[in-house]
Amino acid sequence: MEILPPRKIKITEIVNKGRGVIATEKIFKNEIIECCPLIILREKDNQFIKTKSESDTLYHYYLEQPDLKRNSIMLGYASLYNHSFDPNSEVDYEDDLKLTHLVFRAIKDIEAGEEITWNYNFDDDLVEFLPTE
């Protein structure tokens, strides 16, 4: 699989959220926004990361994948997309059996300058930790 840098997005500061990702030109519904590789962690790597706190930089790139019985480090802009209960993108694994890439895809048209968000699907008891929209 060829991974190309994203062409229509950039990282910027988002009010009340910190960093986020916005469209630099129109992105159409069903268009792939970004394909982000995953580094699948070995067990000894997992143990190291579990000793880190949320204030540690590496923690923000860490993706727990209990359904796959593994954890990963997200590359690309994957860790910078903010949450929304009314998102304009969705995330899925690339269509391969190893599930080594996250694909961000537009679920509606996204205008230039608009923030790109997805629903993190947090449990209700974690919602209080989300930034306000």
C-alpha positions in Angstrom: 0.0 0.0 0.0 1.3 3.4 -1.0 0.9 6.1 1.7 0.9 9.6 0.4 1.0 12.8 2.6 -2.5 14.3 3.1 -3.1 17.1 0.6 -6.2 18.9 1.8 -5.6 19.3 5.6 -3.3 21.0 8.0 -2.7 21.1 11.8 -3.7 24.3 13.5 -4.8 25.7 16.9 -8.5 25.2 17.7 -10.2 27.5 20.2 -10.8 25.6 23.5 -9.3 22.4 22.2 -5.6 22.9 21.5 -4.3 21.5 18.3 -6.6 20.0 15.7 -6.9 19.4 12.0 -8.7 21.6 9.4 -9.5 21.3 5.7 -7.4 23.6 3.5 -9.8 23.0 0.6 -13.1 21.3 0.1 -13.2 17.6 1.0 -16.1 15.7 -0.5 -18.3 13.1 1.2 -16.7 9.6 1.1 -13.3 11.1 0.2 -10.3 9.7 2.1 -8.9 12.4 4.2 -5.8 10.6 5.5 -4.4 7.1 5.7 -2.4 6.7 9.0 0.0 3.9 9.5 0.0 2.1 12.9 3.1 0.7 14.7 1.9 -2.5 16.3 3.4 -2.7 19.8 5.1 -5.8 21.3 4.2 -6.8 24.8 7.4 -5.3 26.3 6.6 -2.0 24.5 3.1 -2.1 26.0 4.5 -2.4 29.5 6.8 0.6 28.9 3.9 2.8 27.7 1.7 1.7 30.6 4.2 3.3 33.0 3.7 6.7 31.2 1.2 9.3 32.2 -1.2 11.4 30.2 1.2 14.3 30.4 3.9 12.3 28.6 4.1 13.1 24.9 4.1 9.4 23.7 0.8 8.8 25.5 -1.1 11.0 23.0 -0.1 8.7 20.1 -1.0 5.5 21.9 -4.1 3.6 20.7 -5.5 0.8 22.9 -7.1 -1.9 20.7 -8.6 -4.4 23.2 -10.8 -5.9 20.5 -7.7 -6.9 18.6 -5.8 -7.9 21.7 -3.0 -5.4 20.9 -2.0 -1.7 21.1 -0.5 0.6 18.6 1.2 3.9 18.1 -0.7 6.1 15.6 1.3 7.9 12.9 0.3 10.8 10.7 -2.2 13.3 12.1 -4.3 10.5 13.7 -3.8 11.7 17.2 -4.7 15.3 16.4 -8.2 14.9 15.1 -10.6 16.1 17.8 -13.8 14.5 19.1 -17.3 15.6 18.2 -20.7 14.0 18.8 -21.6 15.4 15.4 -18.5 14.5 13.4 -17.7 15.1 9.8 -15.4 12.1 9.4 -15.2 8.5 10.5 -12.3 6.2 11.1 -11.9 2.6 10.0 -9.0 0.2 9.4 -7.6 -0.1 5.9 -9.1 -3.1 4.1 -6.3 -5.5 4.8 -6.1 -8.5 7.2 -3.3 -7.0 9.3 -5.3 -3.9 10.1 -2.1 -1.8 10.0 -3.6 1.6 8.9 -6.4 3.9 10.1 -8.3 5.5 7.3 -10.1 8.9 8.0 -12.9 9.4 5.5 -15.4 12.3 5.1 -19.0 11.3 6.0 -20.2 14.7 4.6 -18.8 17.5 2.6 -16.2 19.5 4.6 -15.5 23.1 3.6 -12.1 24.7 3.5 -11.3 26.1 7.0 -13.7 23.6 8.8 -12.3 21.5 11.6 -12.2 17.7 10.9 -13.6 15.7 13.8 -14.7 12.1 14.5 -16.7 10.5 17.3 -14.3 8.8 19.8 -17.1 6.6 21.1 -16.2 7.2 24.7 -18.2 5.5 27.4 -20.6 8.0 29.0 -18.5 8.3 32.2 -15.5 9.6 30.1 -17.4 12.4 28.4 -16.5 14.9 31.1 -12.9 14.8 29.9 -13.7 15.9 26.4 -13.1 19.5 25.3 -16.2 21.6 24.9 -17.4 22.0 21.3 
